[in-house]
Structures are given as structure tokens and as C-alpha cells.
């Protein structure tokens, strides 16, 4: 039996109206996401965790593992540099509260 070298095109081109519309890049993140990787953010996060004594401000659980705590913005900054770096706009939350309760509150706004 011989090898198939090329599959004959039977459909041709798809009509332009049916071609996939280019979607915005979902992986593209705004520039302010890079702020979370700075040493200044890490210092500010640590200050907030110390200030709040490693206690979740929603459920009042004291968490000994710092990886399970989040320095959360009370009011979403959405790229506003003043709100992002304001320590009074930050609170200590456990990961559970941050990922469920706080996200639900933010979506409701």
C-alpha cells in the first residue's frame, strides 16, 4: 500500500463571517501585577501581618504559617498606586477568607 503524501482539501476556506474572532489575550495582565513581586511589597506585606498579629481580620483565626496569610486591599486599587501602597488600605486575611468571602464581596460591588 502506498503512502499518503497529502490530504486533498475538500472544504476549502471557511467563509470570513464564520472565522474565529480574535479574542483578547486572557493571560495578559495589567502592569501593576508586577508590583507584587517587588521587595517593597514584601516588606509592606510583612509589616501588615505583624501589625495585625497574624490574625485574619474576618474570621479572627490566628495563623502561624505566613504562607497561609494574605495582605489584602480593603478597597480594590485597580492600578491606583496610592491605594496599592497605602498600609491603611491593607488587612491581614487567611487564604480561605480571601479566596471565598472577600472575593464574593468584591464581585458584589
C-alpha positions in Angstrom: 0.0 0.0 0.0 1.4 3.4 -0.9 1.9 6.3 1.5 -0.5 9.2 1.6 1.6 12.3 0.8 -1.1 15.0 1.2 -4.7 15.0 2.1 -6.8 16.7 -0.6 -8.5 19.8 0.6 -12.2 19.2 0.3 -13.7 22.0 2.3 -11.7 24.9 1.0 -11.6 28.1 3.0 -14.1 28.9 5.7 -16.3 31.9 5.0 -15.0 35.1 6.7 -18.1 35.5 8.7 -17.6 32.1 10.3 -13.9 32.5 11.1 -13.0 32.7 14.7 -13.0 36.3 16.0 -9.7 37.2 17.7 -10.2 37.1 21.5 -8.3 39.4 23.8 -5.3 37.8 25.4 -6.7 36.5 28.8 -3.2 35.9 30.1 -2.2 39.5 29.6 -2.1 41.2 33.0 -2.0 44.9 33.8 1.3 46.4 34.7 0.5 46.7 38.4 0.7 43.0 38.9 4.5 43.4 38.7 4.3 45.4 41.9 3.5 42.3 43.9 6.9 40.9 43.0 8.9 43.8 44.4 10.9 43.8 47.6 9.0 46.9 48.7 5.7 44.9 48.5 7.2 42.0 50.5 8.3 44.5 53.3 4.9 46.2 53.3 3.1 42.8 53.4 5.3 41.7 56.4 4.5 45.0 58.2 0.8 44.4 57.8 1.0 40.8 59.0 2.9 41.9 62.1 0.6 44.9 62.7 -2.5 42.6 62.6 -0.6 40.0 64.7 -1.0 37.2 62.1 -4.8 37.3 62.7 -7.4 37.1 60.0 -9.5 40.3 60.2 -12.6 38.4 59.0 -12.7 35.1 61.0 -10.2 36.1 63.8 -8.2 32.9 63.4 -4.5 33.3 64.3 -2.5 31.6 61.6 1.1 30.5 62.3 2.1 29.7 58.8 2.8 33.0 56.9 2.2 31.3 53.6 -1.5 31.0 54.5 -1.9 34.7 55.1 -2.7 37.3 52.6 -2.2 41.1 52.8 -5.5 42.1 51.2 -6.5 45.5 49.9 -9.7 46.6 51.7 -10.7 48.7 48.7 -9.6 47.4 45.3 -6.8 49.5 43.9 -7.3 48.7 40.2 -3.9 50.2 39.4 -4.1 53.2 41.6 -0.6 53.4 43.0 -1.7 55.4 46.1 -4.2 52.8 47.2 -1.8 50.0 46.4 1.0 51.2 48.7 -1.3 52.6 51.4 -0.8 50.5 54.6 -4.2 51.7 55.9 -5.8 50.1 52.9 -4.3 46.7 53.7 -5.6 44.0 56.1 -4.4 40.5 57.1 -6.7 37.7 55.8 -6.4 34.0 55.9 -6.3 32.4 52.5 -9.7 30.8 53.0 -11.4 34.1 53.7 -9.5 35.9 51.0 -10.4 33.3 48.3 -14.0 32.9 49.2 -15.7 35.6 51.4 -13.6 38.6 50.2 -13.9 37.6 46.5 -17.7 37.3 46.9 -17.8 40.8 48.5 -15.6 42.3 45.7 -17.8 40.8 43.0 -20.9 42.2 44.6 -19.6 45.8 44.4 
